[in-house]
Amino acid sequence: MSFTDDWASRAHRVLLSWDKSGVQELTSEEKVGWARFLYSLIIRTPAQIESMRQRMLRELPDFVESRRATYDGRRTSSDSSSFDKFKEEYLADPINIDPVRLLTRLLRNEDALIKIAQLRFRTIRLVGYSGPLFLTSDRPFIMTNGLAQPGAHICLPISPTVLFLAERGDQIYKALLAGGPTKLVTTVNALVCEQAHRYVYGTDSTQLRFVENRLGTKRVASPLG
């Protein structure tokens, strides 16, 4: 994940440097890097990784079996002469059912990355505001269930005072600004808490009761619907 996180770190620094207008552009490399990071937040949660592991356990035996007819022609000197022996050893090796191996391939999902990178990127800052700040969590992204539909958007708190927003137009941006900072923070924090799995993070404990009343009560959306 170092490649993904390195580009995310570069883009994150740029996003935090944007002034209160929040409409400057990233370079194309930074934008794709940030899109990849956003997608990675969705697919590398503990629940998603466990779901992939269970799927691999179900599907891998049939996948290996489908290679039986071509095994002899593809077998190397280190492989067993018996396909059944090879299959038994392959399925018994924990490395071959490790879902982390799939992450790199999943992060090359061009369909998801293109849909995210085509959105308009903005930031919204809390300026001259003394109320509760943005929270984050082990599932901090807020998004529509599908990115191809009109009104598609992704929100992500990227600091206690800065919210990242990606959308096709500016409807969500205008709506968030129109409600004022208190409503904005309350709405974002409620969603961040509701879709959290186990952990929510803040700068202090003043929002602890707020978190306890909402932790983990909402289904997380999928990037592609």
Phi, psi and omega in degrees: 000000185298321179298313179299312185289330178295312179293326177297320180296319179296313181294322181299318178298320180293315180300320180289339181275349181295144179282186188294344176290328172061032184236007179294160184260146167278162169292165180299321179294319179293323182292316177294321178298319178290322177298319179296320179295316178300316179295323181294327178300329182282319188265352182249023173287155178306320181293319179293321179294319178294323177297319177295320180298316179296322178294319178297319178299323181284320191262338185298319179304316179292324179297314179296318180299328180293348179265003184302314186296331183256005187298312184300323181285339183252354184294137176262174182295338180271352180273155178294148177287342179257127178296321180298321178293317178301315181298317180299314181291321181296315182287338180276346182278116182302332181299326184283350175242023179272113184293340179300331178298335182277343188300316180300317179294319179296326180286356173262015178293094187296327180300311180293316183296319180295317180299320179288314183295337180280349177287159177274126183266134178218168167230149175238126183253147171271107183242130180063036186237135185241012181273194178303146182261173180295139171262163170225176186202185176283355170220076191273351185279143177240125185206162172287158179276076184125136184253359180271344186279157174299144181081006179299138180201161174226133173240147179206119172295125181248000170194169178299342182236006183229130176248129174271139178224133172234129178206169182286323180236232178222014183297313181293318179303311181295320180295319180294320179291322185296330183284346182086162187295323182296313178296320179302308182297316181298316181295312181296314182295324178298315180292319178300318180289317184297326182261003176294150178272304181225331191234139170233141185237138176218175181283341178203189185261012185293339181255019185300312179297321176304315181293313183301327182283349187232351189302121170068031185260002185230142175291139179277136180286161177254146183294333185247012178086000000 
